[in-house]
């Protein structure tokens, strides 16, 4: 029992760290850059994507034996589009301000490559439970990635975090960070950091094997 | 608010460039922009899909409005786009197999290119009429192609230059895209 739970945990963490959809696989860039001007937007986008990803993957996994191979992509897309429509109306009902801030990007979750990628690469081949864990891990990884982008951009570009001013009235905001170029720069910087960590790890590993 | 066709075109092409200002269609933008000779045809194919999708979306929107089935809009749009991409794929496979191979996985992925669905969704959200929709689609496609070709040209030059090993790959492409995006901010306000 203990071993299976360790495996489960490992599979969950894979989406957050080793296979992080945003920083390692570099998928789903469009919503990641477009809506992350503030931490709140980033978090809500992450939660919306979590809902769609999890529900779609569960449904695909349940239906995996019924869907003919030839039309599977079309079927997945229709399933995803259905859940996106649900989330679209849901956000509209909960908070109109948020709905306006996220704009067309809620509907554009349909074409988020992470979701279709997970449905095709994982959910279509695995039973319910592993799919659920994998989908939750991936969603958590994506949400954390969005939050990492959104926080940096909001702190630098607006001097605030979740709408709370951080630096007092004399702060000169670095406006370009909340403008489109800032999105590219911040994501590029995060990728640089991740690449540097990976290289250092590789070097250490090489040293250890050499010494041995 | 009534925009003229020329304003819409310039807005979609330069001032609100789909890739560099609105972050739509980034996956092919990063993925296919390695070589100039694949970047341009990819842009053309995407523009074609955009135009067809825009036309279909316009008609479909009227139809859905007539039957009061607006909640089906998203599903209907994505099905139309998927079929158009299938069409382009078949035509390319028949008439230019080499190009078909060069574009590889990115060709079917036009379906999940947010720029295409973006065109259809934005024209619906902004209530564009028929002419406006067409110019919007062509402008967006031209803007996408322009961004792709610019990026490919820069990256071709970059292969000859000395870059720190850490920065190679996607991180560098994103930094470049940021600089290009800064340049495109200079067009702000051009479309009125």
Interface residues (C-beta under 8 A of the other chain):
Chain A: X26 X27 X29 X30 X33 X34 X73 X74 X77 X78 X81 X82 X84 X85 X88 X89 X104 X107 X108 X110 X111 X112 X113 X116 X176 X179 X180 X181 X182 X183 X184 X185 X187 X188 X189 X191 X192 X195 X196 X199
Chain B: X20 X21 X22 X23 X24 X25 X26 X27 X30 X71 X74 X75 X78 X79 X82 X108 X109 X111 X112 X113 X114 X116 X117 X118 X121 X122 X125 X165 X166 X167 X169 X170 X171 X172 X174 X175 X177 X178 X179 X181 X182 X184 X185
